[in-house]
Amino acid sequence: MTALEPTYGDAKEHRTVSRVTRILELAAGHDRGVRLSEISAELDAPHSSIHALVKGLVANGYLRDTGGAYVIGPAVYALLGARPTLERVARAGMGRLHTEFDETVTLVSLVGESVVYTDALESTQPIRYSPTLRIRRPLYPTSAGKCFLANMTERSRENYITAHFPDDTERSRVREELSTVAEQGVAINRAETLPDLYAVSAPIFDIGQVAAVITIAGPVRRFVDRLDDFLDATKGTAQMISAQLEQG
Protein backbone atom coordinates (compact mmCIF):
# COMPACT_ATOMS: atom_id res chain seq x y z
CA MET A 1 0.00 0.00 0.00
CA THR A 2 1.41 3.40 -0.95
CA ALA A 3 1.24 6.46 1.29
CA LEU A 4 -1.39 7.99 -1.00
CA GLU A 5 -3.86 5.15 -0.66
CA PRO A 6 -6.73 5.74 1.79
CA THR A 7 -6.92 3.57 4.87
CA TYR A 8 -10.53 2.73 5.74
CA GLY A 9 -9.85 0.09 8.35
CA ASP A 10 -13.10 -1.66 9.29
CA ALA A 11 -15.30 1.03 7.72
CA LYS A 12 -18.25 -0.34 5.75
CA GLU A 13 -20.72 1.37 3.49
CA HIS A 14 -24.02 2.30 5.14
CA ARG A 15 -27.02 2.62 2.80
CA THR A 16 -28.55 5.68 4.51
CA VAL A 17 -25.21 7.47 4.78
CA SER A 18 -24.50 6.69 1.14
CA ARG A 19 -27.87 8.08 0.09
CA VAL A 20 -27.37 11.26 2.12
CA THR A 21 -23.91 11.90 0.70
CA ARG A 22 -25.12 11.20 -2.82
CA ILE A 23 -28.00 13.64 -2.38
CA LEU A 24 -25.52 16.31 -1.29
CA GLU A 25 -23.28 15.52 -4.26
CA LEU A 26 -26.21 15.85 -6.65
CA ALA A 27 -27.22 19.19 -5.13
CA ALA A 28 -23.64 20.42 -5.32
CA GLY A 29 -23.51 19.54 -9.00
CA HIS A 30 -26.60 21.55 -9.96
CA ASP A 31 -26.28 25.32 -9.49
CA ARG A 32 -30.01 25.84 -9.96
CA GLY A 33 -31.00 22.85 -7.87
CA VAL A 34 -31.99 19.22 -8.31
CA ARG A 35 -35.58 18.01 -8.00
CA LEU A 36 -36.85 15.22 -5.80
CA SER A 37 -37.83 13.10 -8.79
CA GLU A 38 -34.32 13.44 -10.22
CA ILE A 39 -32.75 12.43 -6.91
CA SER A 40 -35.06 9.43 -6.59
CA ALA A 41 -34.27 8.30 -10.13
CA GLU A 42 -30.53 8.78 -9.71
CA LEU A 43 -30.47 6.78 -6.47
CA ASP A 44 -33.00 4.23 -7.74
CA ALA A 45 -34.81 4.61 -4.42
CA PRO A 46 -38.47 5.04 -3.41
CA HIS A 47 -39.76 8.59 -3.57
CA SER A 48 -40.99 8.40 0.03
CA SER A 49 -37.58 7.39 1.39
CA ILE A 50 -35.76 10.13 -0.50
CA HIS A 51 -38.37 12.71 0.49
CA ALA A 52 -37.75 12.01 4.19
CA LEU A 53 -33.97 12.31 3.80
CA VAL A 54 -34.20 15.50 1.77
CA LYS A 55 -36.58 17.15 4.26
CA GLY A 56 -34.24 16.20 7.09
CA LEU A 57 -31.30 17.78 5.28
CA VAL A 58 -33.36 20.94 4.69
CA ALA A 59 -34.37 21.08 8.36
CA ASN A 60 -30.73 20.92 9.43
CA GLY A 61 -29.55 23.48 6.89
CA TYR A 62 -27.58 21.13 4.61
CA LEU A 63 -29.99 21.63 1.71
CA ARG A 64 -32.10 24.62 0.72
CA ASP A 65 -35.47 24.35 -1.02
CA THR A 66 -35.69 26.90 -3.82
CA GLY A 67 -39.28 26.06 -4.73
CA GLY A 68 -39.14 22.39 -5.60
CA ALA A 69 -35.43 22.26 -6.47
CA TYR A 70 -32.77 21.66 -3.84
CA VAL A 71 -29.37 23.33 -3.62
CA ILE A 72 -26.56 23.07 -1.09
CA GLY A 73 -27.65 24.78 2.12
CA PRO A 74 -25.97 27.26 4.44
CA ALA A 75 -24.85 24.64 6.97
CA VAL A 76 -22.30 23.30 4.49
CA TYR A 77 -20.89 26.75 3.83
CA ALA A 78 -20.98 27.72 7.50
CA LEU A 79 -18.98 24.66 8.53
CA LEU A 80 -16.60 24.37 5.59
CA GLY A 81 -16.34 27.98 4.46
CA ALA A 82 -18.82 30.27 2.73
CA ARG A 83 -19.73 29.78 -0.92
CA PRO A 84 -16.96 31.49 -2.92
CA THR A 85 -19.26 33.79 -4.90
CA LEU A 86 -21.25 34.83 -1.84
CA GLU A 87 -18.15 35.31 0.28
CA ARG A 88 -16.38 37.36 -2.40
CA VAL A 89 -19.32 39.61 -3.21
CA ALA A 90 -20.35 40.04 0.42
CA ARG A 91 -16.80 40.79 1.59
CA ALA A 92 -16.64 43.86 -0.67
CA GLY A 93 -19.90 45.19 0.77
CA MET A 94 -18.78 44.37 4.29
CA GLY A 95 -15.61 46.32 3.67
CA ARG A 96 -17.54 49.43 2.66
CA LEU A 97 -19.68 49.29 5.80
CA HIS A 98 -16.60 48.73 7.93
CA THR A 99 -14.80 51.69 6.36
CA GLU A 100 -17.80 54.00 6.75
CA PHE A 101 -18.55 53.27 10.42
CA ASP A 102 -15.53 51.35 11.83
CA GLU A 103 -17.87 48.94 13.60
CA THR A 104 -17.81 45.14 13.44
CA VAL A 105 -19.48 43.74 10.31
CA THR A 106 -20.44 40.06 10.02
CA LEU A 107 -21.84 37.69 7.42
CA VAL A 108 -24.38 35.31 8.93
CA SER A 109 -25.84 31.98 7.74
CA LEU A 110 -28.89 30.03 8.85
CA VAL A 111 -28.13 26.52 10.12
CA GLY A 112 -31.25 24.66 11.19
CA GLU A 113 -32.76 26.76 13.99
CA SER A 114 -29.50 28.60 14.64
CA VAL A 115 -27.42 31.38 13.13
CA VAL A 116 -23.69 31.04 12.44
CA TYR A 117 -21.26 33.87 11.74
CA THR A 118 -19.18 32.81 8.73
CA ASP A 119 -17.09 35.97 8.20
CA ALA A 120 -16.29 39.12 10.16
CA LEU A 121 -14.47 42.43 9.85
CA GLU A 122 -13.86 43.71 13.36
CA SER A 123 -13.89 47.34 14.41
CA THR A 124 -10.47 48.86 15.11
CA GLN A 125 -11.83 50.78 18.11
CA PRO A 126 -10.73 49.70 21.62
CA ILE A 127 -14.31 48.93 22.69
CA ARG A 128 -15.88 46.74 20.01
CA TYR A 129 -17.91 43.65 19.32
CA SER A 130 -15.65 40.64 18.72
CA PRO A 131 -17.70 37.66 17.50
CA THR A 132 -16.65 34.02 17.41
CA LEU A 133 -17.08 32.43 14.00
CA ARG A 134 -18.67 29.07 13.13
CA ILE A 135 -20.59 28.39 16.32
CA ARG A 136 -24.37 28.11 16.56
CA ARG A 137 -26.39 30.89 18.18
CA PRO A 138 -30.14 31.10 18.79
CA LEU A 139 -32.20 32.68 16.02
CA TYR A 140 -34.05 35.02 18.33
CA PRO A 141 -33.49 37.74 19.49
CA THR A 142 -30.43 38.28 17.28
CA SER A 143 -31.02 40.81 14.51
CA ALA A 144 -29.75 38.33 11.92
CA GLY A 145 -32.11 35.67 13.22
CA LYS A 146 -35.02 38.10 12.99
CA CYS A 147 -34.20 38.59 9.29
CA PHE A 148 -34.22 34.85 8.66
CA LEU A 149 -37.45 34.34 10.61
CA ALA A 150 -39.20 37.27 8.91
CA ASN A 151 -38.48 35.78 5.48
CA MET A 152 -39.36 32.15 6.25
CA THR A 153 -42.56 30.55 5.07
CA GLU A 154 -45.45 31.31 7.39
CA ARG A 155 -45.59 27.67 8.46
CA SER A 156 -41.90 27.52 9.40
CA ARG A 157 -42.10 30.84 11.22
CA GLU A 158 -45.19 29.79 13.17
CA ASN A 159 -43.60 26.47 14.10
CA TYR A 160 -40.62 28.32 15.54
CA ILE A 161 -42.74 30.86 17.41
CA THR A 162 -45.01 28.19 18.85
CA ALA A 163 -42.05 26.10 20.02
CA HIS A 164 -40.12 28.97 21.62
CA PHE A 165 -42.75 31.36 22.98
CA PRO A 166 -45.37 29.67 25.21
CA ASP A 167 -47.05 32.94 26.20
CA ASP A 168 -49.74 34.21 23.78
CA THR A 169 -48.90 37.86 24.42
CA GLU A 170 -45.23 37.24 23.68
CA ARG A 171 -46.09 35.34 20.52
CA SER A 172 -48.18 38.27 19.28
CA ARG A 173 -45.34 40.69 20.01
CA VAL A 174 -42.82 38.57 18.11
CA ARG A 175 -45.18 38.15 15.14
CA GLU A 176 -45.68 41.91 14.96
CA GLU A 177 -41.95 42.56 15.18
CA LEU A 178 -41.15 40.05 12.43
CA SER A 179 -43.88 41.50 10.24
CA THR A 180 -42.21 44.90 10.59
CA VAL A 181 -38.82 43.39 9.74
CA ALA A 182 -40.26 41.79 6.58
CA GLU A 183 -41.87 45.07 5.57
CA GLN A 184 -38.87 47.30 6.24
CA GLY A 185 -36.16 44.87 5.12
CA VAL A 186 -34.00 45.44 8.18
CA ALA A 187 -33.88 44.23 11.80
CA ILE A 188 -32.53 45.67 15.05
CA ASN A 189 -31.19 44.04 18.19
CA ARG A 190 -31.54 46.67 20.91
CA ALA A 191 -29.25 45.19 23.58
CA GLU A 192 -31.43 42.05 23.68
CA THR A 193 -28.59 39.52 23.67
CA LEU A 194 -25.84 41.55 25.37
CA PRO A 195 -26.59 44.55 27.60
CA ASP A 196 -24.34 47.05 25.80
CA LEU A 197 -24.64 45.78 22.23
CA TYR A 198 -26.74 47.11 19.37
CA ALA A 199 -26.88 45.34 16.02
CA VAL A 200 -28.53 46.06 12.68
CA SER A 201 -29.08 43.37 10.04
CA ALA A 202 -30.45 43.07 6.52
CA PRO A 203 -31.10 39.97 4.39
CA ILE A 204 -29.10 39.06 1.30
CA PHE A 205 -31.24 37.35 -1.35
CA ASP A 206 -30.19 34.83 -3.99
CA ILE A 207 -32.58 32.87 -6.24
CA GLY A 208 -35.46 34.56 -4.42
CA GLN A 209 -34.53 33.35 -0.94
CA VAL A 210 -32.39 34.63 1.91
CA ALA A 211 -28.88 33.29 1.30
CA ALA A 212 -27.23 35.13 4.20
CA VAL A 213 -27.59 38.20 6.38
CA ILE A 214 -25.18 41.11 6.79
CA THR A 215 -24.90 42.62 10.27
CA ILE A 216 -23.17 45.60 11.80
CA ALA A 217 -22.80 45.71 15.58
CA GLY A 218 -21.24 47.83 18.29
CA PRO A 219 -21.72 49.58 21.64
CA VAL A 220 -25.12 51.14 22.34
CA ARG A 221 -23.71 54.62 22.85
CA ARG A 222 -22.24 54.68 19.32
CA PHE A 223 -25.44 53.37 17.71
CA VAL A 224 -28.38 55.18 19.27
CA ASP A 225 -27.64 58.61 17.79
CA ARG A 226 -26.84 57.26 14.30
CA LEU A 227 -29.31 54.39 14.13
CA ASP A 228 -30.97 55.64 10.94
CA ASP A 229 -27.58 55.87 9.25
CA PHE A 230 -26.78 52.27 10.22
CA LEU A 231 -30.20 51.07 9.03
CA ASP A 232 -29.95 52.79 5.64
CA ALA A 233 -26.36 51.72 4.99
CA THR A 234 -26.88 48.09 6.02
CA LYS A 235 -30.07 47.70 3.98
CA GLY A 236 -28.46 49.36 0.96
CA THR A 237 -25.41 47.11 1.20
CA ALA A 238 -27.56 43.97 1.42
CA GLN A 239 -29.55 45.06 -1.63
CA MET A 240 -26.36 45.71 -3.58
CA ILE A 241 -24.93 42.28 -2.71
CA SER A 242 -28.26 40.63 -3.62
CA ALA A 243 -28.27 42.32 -7.03
CA GLN A 244 -24.71 41.16 -7.72
CA LEU A 245 -25.55 37.57 -6.75
CA GLU A 246 -28.58 37.55 -9.03
CA GLN A 247 -26.40 38.73 -11.90
CA GLY A 248 -24.15 35.70 -11.32
Sequence and secondary structure as in RCSB ss.txt:
>XXXX:A:sequence
MTALEPTYGDAKEHRTVSRVTRILELAAGHDRGVRLSEISAELDAPHSSIHALVKGLVANGYLRDTGGAYVIGPA
VYALLGARPTLERVARAGMGRLHTEFDETVTLVSLVGESVVYTDALESTQPIRYSPTLRIRRPLYPTSAGKCFLA
NMTERSRENYITAHFPDDTERSRVREELSTVAEQGVAINRAETLPDLYAVSAPIFDIGQVAAVITIAGPVRRFVD
RLDDFLDATKGTAQMISAQLEQG
>XXXX:A:secstr
  TTS   TT    HHHHHHHHHHHHHHT TT EEHHHHHHHHT  HHHHHHHHHHHHHTTSEEESSSEEEE HH
HHHHH   HHHHHHHHHHHHHHHHHH SEEEEEEEETTEEEEEEEE   SSS     SS EEESSSSHHHHHHHH
TS HHHHHHHHHHH  SHHHHHHHHHHHHHHHHHT EEEESSSSTTEEEEEEEEEETTEEEEEEEEEEEHHHHGG
GHHHHHHHHHHHHHHHHHHHHT 
